[in-house]
Amino acid sequence: MADFEKITLLPMDEAIDYWRLRVPMSPDEYKALAAESKAKAFSSALATSAHMVAQVYQAIEDALSDGDTFEEFQDKTKDLFEKAGYEVKPYQVETLFLTVVQSSYNAGRWKQLTDPDILEEFPYWEYDAVGDKRTRPSHMAMDGLVYPANHPFWASWFPPNGFRCRCSVRARSASSVKRNGLTVQKDAPKLLPDEGFNHSPAAVWKPSFDSLPKPLADRAERRLLEGPN
């Protein structure tokens, strides 16, 4: 089998599925959540009401389903923000779009990489930072580190690890690790991801809402049973 990193994957379905498991809620509700619970939720500083958050949430889902570019997403949400009386700068919308898309697509990647058949063939993951002038020093420090897929490192450092983070994970077979002279790490680094980004997609893919306050847990359960619409 060829190295997994050379196989073109299109995690669209998994990305959409991941997004639909997140529960939209008002900024105040979101701020009250514990860090683990926030992995199951969505809110945005660009919206101050639960209704507006729900509209932004749907716009993001549509963008993921349609494969929209940022420009297309921006055009679709411009009227949404203007009608609600929000003064939103383009870079704010771009940050929202990039962060959400990276979160969703990397969660889709996580779903694929944790398939038992894939894990058997590619049991190691390598952190891959972009390495340009926009890469955060803490993220660059992780670049090239290889850990077993089940190592606790990935519970905190599976990308994205900050707003606008472009880091990703590369799957490695045992032969690929050996051939490329890579070292499999044992100890986790002392560095931590950016605040609010130290959880793995596993928290969402395992749909248990016990950690949510009861009203939000009930809403999440209804969403899971009834679907997004």
N, C-alpha and C positions, 0 to 999 in steps of 0.2 A: 504494500500500500504506500502511496506517496505521502510525504509529510503533510500533516493536516494544514499547516500554515500556508501551503501552496494551493489548497483547494478553495475555490471560490464558494463562499456561503452567502446566502441571502436570508438573514434571520427576520424577515418581515413579519411572518405569522407569529413567531415567538415574541417579537417586539410589541406587536399589537396586543397579544394575549397578556403580556406583562403589564402594559399600560392599563388595560381594563380591570386588572386586579387592584389597582390603586384607587383609593376612595377620595373624591374631591371634597374639600371642606374649607370653611372660612379661615383666614389667617389667624384669628384668635383661637379657634379650635386647634389648628395645627401647632401653634406655639405651645399649647398646653400639653402636647403629647411628649412621651418619653422618646429618646432617640430611636429605639428599636421600632416603636409604633410609627414613627415618621416614614419609615421605609414602606409602609403600607398605605400611605396617604399622599395627597397632592394639594398644594396650595400655591399661591403666588403673591408676591408683594405688589404686583401690578394690579391686583383686584382686592377690593376691601369688603366685598360681600360674598356670601355663599353662592348667590345666584350668578354673580360675575365670574367667580371661580369655576362654576359648572360650565359656563359658556366657553371660557378659555380651555378648560379640560376637553370639551367636545371638539374645539378647533384643533387641538393637538392630536386627538384621536383621528380626526379626518385627515390631518396632514400625514400621519403615519400610514393610514390606510391607502391614501392616494399617492404616497411617495413624493410629497411636496418638497420643493426647495425652500430655503429661507425666504427668498423674495416672494414666493407664492403664499407662504404662511403669513408674511407681513401684510400683503395685500388683503388677505382674507380677514385678518384681525384688525385692520386699520379702522374700518367702520364700527366694529364692535367696541373698541375703546373710545372712539370719538362720540358715539351715541350715548355712552355711559358717562361722558364728561371727564374722561381720563386723559391727562397729558403724558403720553408715553413716548420716550425717546427711542429711536431705532436701535441703539445699542442695548437697551433694556429688553426689547423684544428678541433681539438676536441672542442675548445671554439665556433667556428663557428657552428659546427654541433649541439652541445647541446643547444645553444641559439636559433637557428632556429627551432629545433624540439620542444623545450619547448614552443616557441612562437606559433607555428602552432597548437600543440595539445591543449594548453590552449585556443587558439582562437576557436578551435573546441568545447571545453568544454563550453566556453561562449555561442556559438551558440546554443548548446543543452539546457543550463540552462535558456536561455531567451525565449525558446519556451513558448507560453502563457499557455499551459496545465501544463508544468513543473513548471512555475513560480507560478501558482495558488496553486499547491500542496507544493512547496518548496520555499517560499518567502524570505528566509534568506540565506545568504552566510557567511561561516566562513573561515577566512584566515588560511592556514595550512602551517607552515614552517617545514622543515625537523627536525631541532633542534639538529643537530650534530655540530662538531667543525668547519665545513666549512660554517655553516649558518651565514650570515652577522648579526651583532647586530641589525641593523635597521629592517631587515626582521624578526628576532626573536621577536622584540618588537611588531610586528603585529600578531604573532601567537595566535590563539584562539579568535581573535576579531570577533564578529558577527555583521553584518550590514544588513539592508534590501537590497535586490538585486538592488533596484533602488536608493540607497544612492550614493551621489557624491564621497564617498570614493573609490568606485570601478572604477571611471573614471581615477584615478591615480594608484591605488594599485591592480588592477587585474593582477596576475602574467603572465609572468615573470617580475621581477622588477630589473633586472640587468643581466650582462653577466653570464652565467652558473647558473643562478637562478633555483632552483628546487622546489620552493614554488608552492602551488596549492590552489584551492578553493573547499570547501566542502559545498554542498547544505544541508540546514536544513529545515525541516517542523516546524510549530509552536509547534507541540507536541514534536518533538525532542529537540527543544530549551528548553522547559519547563522541559522535563524529565531529561535532562543533566545539569540543573541548570545554563544555559548560560544567559548572559546579552546582550541584543540587544543594541548596541552603538548608540548614537545620534550625537555626535560631532566627526569630523574628526581629526586625530592626526596631530601634527605639523611636524612630520617627513615626509620626502619625499622619494620616490624611488630613485634608482641610476639615474644619469643623462642620459637622452635619453630613459628612460623606464617608464615615468609617463603618459602613455596613455592606454586606454582600447582597446580591439579588435573591439569595435563598430566603430572606425574610419575607419577600413578597410571593415567591413561587410556592411556598408552603402556606396555604390560605388558612391560618389560624389567627383569629382576631381577639384572643383572650386578653392580650395586653392593652387593647383599646378600651376607653371608657364605654360603658354599656350602650348609650345612645348611638355612638359611632360604630360600635361592634354590630349592633342591630342593622344599621344602614349598610355596613359592609357585607353582612350575611345576605341581605336582600339583594344587593347588587350581584353577588356571586350566583345566587339562585335564579334571578330574573334576567341577568344579562345587562349590558351597558345601557340599553334604551328603555 
